[in-house]
């Protein structure tokens, strides 16, 4: 098979020919049909994630069909279309796992970081951490739901039921969350990089009633703000934009340090919290919704041969929505 291989920070991804992996006990072999690129993949390549298992095939928004089963896996699943997300394994026994918070498991293993990822023709994954996918949407359309969609769903749940929702950073997650929020009857206010007229127009097209730069104040106080950009300097701006009792959720895996926060920004029972990864339930909820609701990612597809173009476009902010690698 062909696969993109990461050897460590500062080294370029290499497109290589490797032996097709063989699933071990509890695993399945997936023929990959699409794998979306996440900003976390950029963090990995830049060395911002500690101790990846190297050499590594990255990619954690994987859509494929089950091509083979390892020992202990029911062969009836052969041919089934499934998705593999960032959370690739958890112990199942710790307090967090028993409480339904497997995303906080101290022994959690992550796809495309500790475990083989989906920037390849084939990959292996734990059968218990594969999510059955609905018919209808294409693999490229489904792939961003597995991380961008799921993290948005979890962030919205943690933010609460506020009607006026502000989204800071209008990338793949915000594209999907705007649609989801509008389906729930929420009002969306989108914040982009200052002067980014194209993304502001995209936000309005998807249903945002206001869109402007992150340096602007919304036309009215927000109930909830979710930050999808890795910029700690947005936290004081978001706290200043929410009304008393409002909630600000930081939804990035990595974020630059927060600047000094004057207490008055937090006063008034405002809440500041983070999202740590996703659970299988978060993924299941989003893909189930996509089976009967018009929830679609805006995608730009690239072949494995053109992976360099995909990563360059994503870094340069030229992708509206999600970049997806299609073997």
Secondary structure, 3 states (H helix, E strand, C coil): CEEEEECCCCCCCEEEECCCCCCCCCEEEEEEEEEECCHHHHHHHCCCCCCCCCCECCCCCEEEEEEEECCCCCHHHCCCEEEECCEEECCCCCHHHHCCCHHHCCCCEEECCCECCCCECEEEEEHHHEEECCCCCCHHHHHHHHCHHHHHHHHHHHHCCCCEEEEECCCHHHHHHHHHHHHCCCEEEEEECCCCHHHHHHHHHHCCCEEEECCCCCCCCEEEEEECCCCCCHHHHHHHHEEEEEEEEECCCCCCCCCCCCHHHHCCCCEEEECCCCCHHHHHHHHHHHCCCCCCCCEEEEEHHHHHHHHHHHHCCCCCCEEEEEC
